[in-house]
Amino acid sequence: MKCDKRYMLLYAVTDRAWVGKQTLYQQVEAALKGGVTCVQLLEKELDEAAFLQEARDICALCRQYGVPFIVNDNVDIATACGADGVHVGQEDMGAEEARRRVGENMILGVSVHTVEEARQAVRDGADYLGLGAVFPTGTKTDVDVMPGETLQAICTAADVPIVAIGGLNRDNILQLSGSGVDGAALVSAIFGAEDIEGACRELLALAEKMVNP
C-alpha cells in the first residue's frame, strides 16, 4: 500500500489520555465507523510487549475497514505488527534511516515545519508530510504555531500528500480551505468527543469541504 492523498482526508491520531469509558480499541473502531481515512497509533507509555499487542489488534481492525494503519515513531513495532506505515518527527529517527529500515513498500510520514525540512523529507523518501501545529494545541505544548504563509509554501514546494495537524476541530477546520493541504489530522476532536462516530461523520464532511471548497 502506497500513499494516496485520500488517506489524509480525516486522519485520526490516538491519545491514551481519552481512554476511560471505552478502550482505545473501541474508540478507534468508533472512529473507523465514522469514516476516518487513516489511523495513527501514538503510544508513549506502554511497554514494548503491550504496545506490540495493541498495534497488532488495531492493525487488524483497520484492515477490516480498508484504512491505512500507521505507527508513530517506533519502526520496530511498525514492522513487527505488519503496519501499513510509520510516522517520524524531526526529533525521532531520521527519515532516511526510517526508509532504509522499513523498505520501499511501507508508507513513511514525516513531520515538518519549514520548506527545507519538507524538501529534505521528500528526498529522504517521505510518502506524505505532516504540517503543524496549524493552530494552538494542548496535545503538544512544545510546538510553535505554523504561520499560514509557511503552510502554503510547503504545500507548493512538496509533491507528496500533506496533512495538517495541531489544534484542529469542527470550528476551525474550514480556515484551511484553499491552503493546499489534503486533509486534517485530529486528536482530541476525535478521541475526546462524547460520540466519536458522530464527531467523525461531521468532521469528514467538513474535511471534504475544506479540500474541495
N, C-alpha and C positions, 0 to 999 in steps of 0.2 A: 504494500500500500504506500503510494507516494502522496504528496500533499496537494490536495485540491483546495482552492481558496474557499470553496463552500464549507469546508470543515471549520473555518474560522468564524462563521456567522454568529453562532452563540456557543461560546467556549467556556465550559464550566471548570473552575479550579477549586478543588476541595479544601476545606478548612475544618480541622477537628474541633475548633472552638465552638462550632454549632451543633455538635453531636449531643443528643440529650434524649428527647422523646423517641427519636429514631436512630438507628445505627447509621454509620457512614454509607454502608451498602444500600440501605433503604433510601437514604437521601439521594444517592446517585441514581438509583432506579427511578425515583420520582422525577428527577431532572431529565432523565432519558425519555420518560413517558411524556414530559412536557415539551420535548423537541430539541434538546441541546444537540449540537452538531460535533462536539469534541469534549472529552473529559480528561483533565489532567489531575493525577493523584499527587498531592503535595503532603509529605509526611516528614516532620522534623523530630517527632517524639518516640515513635515505635522502635523497638529493637529490630534487627535485620530479619529474624525469623517471622515475627508478626507482620512486618512490613511486606515481606515476600508473599505470605499467605493472603493478606489483604489485596495485594496487587494482582495475584492470580485470580481471586474471586471477582474483583471489579473488572479485570480484563475480560473474563468470560462473559460477564454481564454486558459489557459494551459490545462484544461480538454479537450477542443476541439481537442487539438493536442496530447493528451495522455502523457503529460510531467509533472513530479512532480513539484509542486509549494511550495516553502519554504519561510517562513518569517524570516527575520533576527531579532533576539533578543527578539521581542515582542510576548510573549506567549499568551497574551490576544487577540491580533489581529489574531494570527495564528489560535486559536481555534474558534474565532467568525466568521471568514470567511470560515472556513472549509478547511484550507490549508492542504497539504499532510505532511508538516513538519515545524520544526522551527530550526534555527541555532543559537547557542550561542558561544560567545567568552570567554576567560579566565576572562575578566573584567565584563562580563554580569552575568545573573543569573546562578548559578551553574548547571552543567549537571544533577546531581541527583535530584535537585529541579525541573528543567525543565521536566525531565522524569515523575516525580510524578504528575505534573500538566497537562501534555498533554496526559498521559495514555500510554498504550503499543502499540497502533495502529498507532501513528503518528511518522514519521521519525524524528530522533533527530541527528543533526550535531553539532560537536564541533570543534572549532579552537584550535589547539595545537602547541607547539613549541619545546617540548622535549619528549623523550621516556617515562618519568614518567608521564607527562601530558597525553600522549596518552593512556597509560595503565589505568590511573585513569578514563579517559573519557569513555573508554570501560567498565570498572567496573561499572560506574555510569549509563550506558545504552545507550551510543552513538551508532548510527547505521552507521555513517560514520565520518571521520575526515577530517578537512581542514588543510593543512600544508602550512606555509608561514611566511614571504614573501620569495618566492624562487628566486626572482630577485628584484633589486631596483624598487620601485614603488612610483609614485606621489600620488596615491589614499590614502595611509595611511603612513604618514611620521614618525610615532612614532614606526614603526615596524622594527626590525633588519632583515637583510637577513639571511635566514637559511642555514648553511653550508650543502653541498651535503651529507657529511657523516651522519649528523643528519637526513636528509630526508630519506636516505636509511635505517638507523637504525630503524626509526619509522615504515617504510613500512614492515620491517622484524618482528618487535615486535607486531604489531597490526593485528588482524584477521578480520578487517572490511574494507569496501571500503575506499579509500583515494583519495582526490582531492588536487592538488597543486594550490596555488593562489599567486598572487603578481608579477606584472611586466611582466606577460606572454603575448606574442604576436606571430605573424606569424614567426618572425625572430629567436626566441629563444626557442620555444616550444619543438623542437626536441632535445634540450640539455637534456631534462628529460627522453629520451629514455633509458630503462633499469634500471630506478631508482626504479621501483616498484609501482609508482603511477598509479591509474586507470583512471585519467583524469585531465583536466585543467579547472580551474575557471578563467574567464576573465571579466574585467570590461570595461576599455577604448578601448581595442582592438575590442570589440563588439560595445558598445554603442557610442563610439567616431568615428566609421567608417562612411564614406560618404555613403557607400552602406552596410547596416547592414546585409541584407540577403546574399549578395555575400561574405562578410567577413566571415560569419558563415559557409558557404559551404566550403570555403578554410580552415578555422580553424578546422572544423570537420574532413576533410581528413587528416590534419596534426596530430590531436589528435589520430586518429585511427592508424596512422603510429607510433606515439610516444608509444602507449601502446602495439603495435604489431610490434616491429622493425624487 
